[in-house]
Structure formats: structure tokens, C-alpha cells
């Protein structure tokens, strides 16, 4: 026998002997690598968070939808429209158009905005007349739909305590639903609100943002309700300013998401410069979405708060009890600081993910 073969035989005999000894001692041998990997993946994969996006699209609402619909950590059960940045009919049309264009693997239910809401008059908007910067997106293939309040009610009843409502517009839908069905408050897991002013530094008025100013009664109603609430105020979302370099970093037009972004965001930059005198843009609702996905990037404080509904100069103002000895019950978590660079990165990664999932 050649010398090499003799050495291999001796090695094989030694290995068999070692295995037999370990087996006799009760040793447990590991599963094959691919089985271990599969089991570990199954155990570590988080269950997507069930959410309803209540929107008044809005360029920033549209960008938030593009990110949320393709984030594996979210299960978007419904997109409900409300009047705000645009009138209720346009809000519903925009929501349908955005979801139809993006065409996610699982289509959310669409909730139709109530058409009997009286919105305050407003001047030129950074969102443009149609809310989407004149993007001229393809007409929606989605039609029909139930009233937004009905969609929210049926969704939270189907998943009691599990659904987070991401409220990115005026709080009309949620307020009306709670007024009609007070017990629904117990079924909602959490409400994350884009709106309010933590320190009275407003946009629509000197002390109020548009979402609270558009329906201050609804804002007060929701803030006072015994819901688990997180409020992302204007001063916090305004810390994240996206510069012109975003236009170079966002996905190109080889995806449906990229097409939508390239038709909307240049308008947003122009309108911010013309109307606000700023060189960058603030996507307030997108920052609010990131706060849901990455709460560790925000500083949180629990406060007692209410909303002014009848002040001649202060309607829609979020009033926070900051007295040395608080007299008001603490009823809302307020996000007051943000890791700006990390949030910017999250936004760009979210848009890249949406582009990959909507490649043409």
C-alpha cells in the first residue's frame, strides 16, 4: 500500500474512534449549519408591526407612504385619507394614486376622507395645488372604498391592541371615530401624531402648525383621550433639513418609487425656497415615520398637554404644562430632540428599499 494511503487509513481509524468515544459519553452533535441558520432566522425575525397611515397627501405624506409600504418591519393594513394639505376629495384621490402607482405586494385598504369637513383657508402651499407638486402621476387603478372612520374601526377591531395609528394629517378621522365609538380607544395599540408645537413656534400661525390649526377641536379631543400617544412636534421634525444633495442621492427613475420622487421633490425644493426662503426641505411626516421605526434616535419626555381651541391668536396651539410642579396629568410622550444625521440616513435607506421593490 502506498505510504499516503496508509496515513489516510490511520487518520480515518483515529477519527472513528474519537466519534465513538464521544457518542458513548452522550455527546450531542450540532445540527447541520443550514438547519441551525434556518431555525435562528425563524426565531429572530420580528413580527411586522401592524399600522394604519392616516394621511392628507401632501408631498411628505407621499414620501412616508413610499417608505412604509416596503419596510419589512411594518404591515400597513390601511391607508386612510383626511382633508388637510388638500381638500378631502383630493386627499382620497392622492392616497389612491400613490398606493396604486407604488403597487406594494399587499395592498392596504383605502379609507375615503369625509367630505363634510370645513378646512380653514390657506395661502400658497409648499405642496402645490394638488398636494403632490403637480407631479401628474398616472391615474389610480383603485376605486371604491369605505369611509376612513369605518376602515379604522374595522381594522382595530380585527386586531385589538395591536394596531398603531400613524396620524400624519389633522386628527379628524380619529376624533370622529372615538366620538361615535368611545370604546375604540381601548382597542388602539398606540397613536403616533405628526403635529403640534412643543414650544409654541408655529408655521401656519405664530404658535400653531397646520395639522392642529386645521381642526383644533379634533386635536384637543385626541390629546385628552386615554390613548397611548406619542407626539412628534413641528420643532422636532424641523430639525431634519434635507439639502439639494438629496436629489442626487435618491433613487433614479428606473423604479416606480423613483419616478414619483423625481416628479415631486424638485417642486418641494423650489416651493420651500420661494415661500419660506430656505435652501432645504423638511419632510415632517417622514421624520414622524422614522420615529416609529427608530425610537432610539429621539429624546422622549412625558408631559401634560392640551390644545387651545378658541384663542383669537392661539387657536391650535399645543399647550404644555412646564410649571415646576405640574398640575396637569401627564398624558402624552413628546419627542423633543433627534439624531439628525441618523434620521437622514434612515430616510435615504428607506427610499432605496422602496426603489428596489418597485423596479421597472
N, C-alpha and C positions, 0 to 999 in steps of 0.2 A: 504494500500500500504506500503511495507517495506520502512524504512527510507532512504536506499541507492538509491532506485529507485526514491523517491521523490526529492532527491538532484539533481540527473541527469536530471530530468524533468525541475527543476528550472533553471539549468545551460543552458540547451538547449533553454529555452524560452528567457533567457538573451542574448545568442549569436545571435539568430534570430532577436531580437530587435535591437542589435548593427549593424548587417549587413544591416537591412532595413534602419536605420538612415543614414549610410554611403552611401548607394546606392542613397537615396533621395537627398544627398548633391552632387551627381555627382562624387563620388569616383571611381577611376579606379583601378580595381583589377589586380594584376600581372598575367601573363600567367603561366601555369604550368611549373615547373622547367625544365622538359625535353625540352620544346619548347624554353624557354629562352636560354638554353645551346646550342641547335642546331643553333639558329639564331646567337648567339655570335660567335660560331665556324666558321660559314659561313663567317661572316664579317671580322674575324680576320685572317683567313687562307691566307697567302700571295700567290700570283700567282707565280709559279716557274719561275725562270729566264731562258730564252732560251739561250743555249750556243752551240758553236761548239768547240770541242777539236782538235787542230791541233798538232799532236804528231809525235815523231820519236822514238818509243818504243825500248829500254830504260826501266830499272827497275823502275826508279822513275815515268816515264810516266805510266807504268802499274799500280803502286800503286795509282796514281792520278785517273786513269780511274776507278779502283775498288771503290774508294770513290765517285766520281762524278756520276757514273751511278745509285747509290742507294740513293743519297741525295735528299730528297723531295723538297729541295729549288731550285733544278736545273732540267731543262728539256733539256737533252742532245739530240739535234736534229741531230747532225752528229759528226762522228769521222773521221778526215782526216789525212792521213799519209804523211810524208815528210822524205826524206833522211836526216840523221844526225848521231845519235848514231850508226845506221846501214845503209846499202845502201837502196835505195828506194824500191826494191823488198822485202827485208827482213822487212822493216818498214811496208809495207802494210800487209804482212803475219802476223806480230806480232799484228797489230791492229785487224785484223780479228780474230786471235786466242784468244786474250784477251776478246773481246766482245762476241765471241761465247761461250767461257768457262763460263763467268760470266752470260750470258743469262739474261739480265735485262728484266723487264716486257715490256718495249717499246724499241725495237731495233733501235738504231740510224742508219742513213745512213752511209755507209763507203765510204770514198774518197780515191782513189788509187793515190799513190805518182808518180810523173813524173819520168820516168826512164832515162831522159837525163840530169840529174844534176851531175856535176862533183864535188865530195867532196874531200877535202884535205886528204892526207894520215895521219893516226894517229896510234900511237903505241897501246900497250895493253890497254884495256878499263875496267873500273870498272863494265861495263855491260856485259862483256863476248863477245865472237864472235857472238852469235846470238842476243845479246841485252837483253836477259832475263835470263842471268846467267846459260845457259844450262838447263833451267827448264824442258825441254821435255814435254811441255803441249800437251794435245790432239789436233789433227789436227782440224783446223777450219771447221765448217759446213757452213760458209758464203763464197760465191763466187761471182764473177762478181763485179759490182760496177762501178761508173763513175769516171773520173779524179777528183782529190781533188779540183782543182780550180772551176770546174763546180758545184760540190756539194756545195761549199761555196757560189758561186754566186746565185744558185737557192734558197738556204736557206735564205739568207739575202733579196733577192727579195720577197720571200713569207712572210717575217716578217720585213718590213723596219723599221729601228731604234730600233728594239727590241732585236737583237742578239748580244751577247758578244762572241768574239773570244778569246779563251784561247790558246795562242800560246806557246807551250812547247818545240818546236824544232826550227831549223833555219827557217827564215821568208820567205822561197822560195815561198810557195803557195800564201800567201797574196800579196807579191810583184808582182808576175807574174799576178795575177788577176787584181790588180789595174792598172798595165801597159796596160793590154788588155782592161779593162773596167774602166776607170778613175772615172766614176760616182758612182761606187760601194762604194767609200769611204763615200758618203753621206748616204748610206743605213745601214752601220755598226753602231751598238749602241756604242760599246766600244771594244778596244783591250787590253788584259792583256798579257804582254810578260814576259816570263821567260828567262832572258838573260841580257848581258851587265855587265860592271863592273863600279860601281859608283865612285870608287877611283883608278881605274887602277890596281887593284890587281887580276890578271888573274889566269887561270888554264891551258888552252891549251897553251897559251903563257904567258909571264910575265904580259901582260896587257889586255888580252882578254879571255873571256870564249868561250866554243866551239860553242854555238849556233850562236854567232855573227861572229866568226872566220870562220865557215863553209861556210857562204855566206854573207860576209860583204856588198856587194852591195845591197842585199835584206834588210839587217838590216838598212842601210842608207836610202833606199827608204821609208820604212815603218815609220821610225822615223821622216822623213821630211814631211810625208803626213799629211794633216789637219784632222786627226782622233783623237778621244778621246782615249788617250793612258795612260796606267799605266805600268811602268817598274819595275820588281822585280829583282834587280841585284844580281850577284853572292855573293857579300859581305853580303847581307841581308839574302839570303837563307842559306848561310853557317853558320849563327849564330845558326841555329836549328840543333843540332847534336843529333842523336838518338843512345843511347848506347845499349850494349848487352842485357840489361833488356827488350828491346822491343821484343826480341824473345820470352820471357816468357809472355809478356802482350798481344801479338797479338793473334787473333783467332786461335783455333786449326783446325785440318784438317777434321772437321765434316761439312764443308761448301766448296763450290767451291772457294770462295774467300780465305778461309784458306788454301786450297790445293795450290793455286797459290803462296800465300805469303811464305809458308814454302818451296817451291821449288826455290824461287828466293832470298829471303832476306839473308839466310845464305851465299850464294855466295857473296852478296854485302858486308857483313861484312869481309869476307876473302879477297876480292879484295881490299877493302879500306886499310886493314892492309898491304897487300903485296905491293900495288902500291903507296899508299900515306902515309903509316906509321901512320895511325890513327886508334884508337880503336873504333870509332863510325862511323856512316854513315850520309851523307847529302842527303836527298831526295829533291832536288831543286824544281822539278816540283810540288811536293806535297805541299811545302810551298807556291808556287805561287797560287795553287788552294785554299788554306786556306785564302790567301789574298783576294780572290774574295768572299768567304763565310763570312769572318770575317774581314772586312777592319779596324774595330776599334782596332785590335791587332797590327796595323802597324803605324809607323810615316811616314807621306807623305809630300813631298816638291815638288813644281813645278819648273822645271828648263828648260833652253835652252840646247839642246843636239844635237849631231851629231855623226856619226860613221866614223872612218878612214878606207879608202878602199885601199890605195896604199902605206902605210908606210912600209919600209923594216922590221922594228921591231914592228910596232904598228898596223898592219892590224887587223881590227875587234874591235879595242878599242873604247869604248864609251867615247866621249869627252864631258865634262860638263862645261859650262861657269860659273865659280865661281869668276869672277872678281868683285870687289866692286861695279862697275857699269856695270850691264850686258848689253852686246851689242847684244846678240842673243835673238830672240823671245822665250819666254817660250813655249815649245811645248810638254812636257811630264811630267807626275807625276811620281816621283821617290820614291820608298819605301826604307827608309834608316835605320829604326830600327824596332825591332819586339819583342813582348812579347813571349819569347822562351818557357816558361812553358805552357802558354795557347795554343800555337800552337801545342806543343807535345800532349796535351790533345785532341785537335781537331782531330789530325791525328788518335789517338787510338780510339776515339769515331766513327770516320768515318769508320774505318776498322771493328769495332764491328757491325755497321749498315749494312755494306756490307755482313758480315758473316751471320747475322740474315736473310737477304733477299736471301741468296744463300744456305741455309741449305740443306744438302743431305738427 
